[in-house]
Amino acid sequence: MDEDQAVRYLGSLIGKTLRVHATDGRVFVGVFKCTDAARNIILANTHEYRYPTTAAVRDAALKVEEAAASTSESQTQSLVEETQNLKLNMTSRFIGLVVVPGQHITSIELEEKPWEKDT
């Protein structure tokens, strides 16, 4: 892709919702406003998402194990399987307008919604 095509492509993304992954594991989801030569990205109406900490995962697994210790044998097997497939939600917060430094961006995804595909 030459420079003119790249500029046009970036221009076509303005106003679209992007998911920007950072080196520290955070994910920013917001409306793309602009970028610069240093690859910094400005997003509006942004939510920040974080994966659960190791401590949170450990605590959740311990709770399941404690529940297994106080149940019948048939229920214990079910709880053991639940521990192996433990699911925790990401934490999130609304941060509004944000500048994500280009040096910390690992990937960018276009978040398409079904009603946006034809535009």
Secondary structure, DSSP 8 states (H G I E B T S, - for coil): --HHHHHHHHHHHTTSEEEEEETTS-EEEEEEEEE-TT--EEEEEEEEEE---HHHHHHHHHHHHHHHHTS-HHHHHHHHHHHHT-----EEEEEEEEEE-GGGEEEEEE---GGGTT-
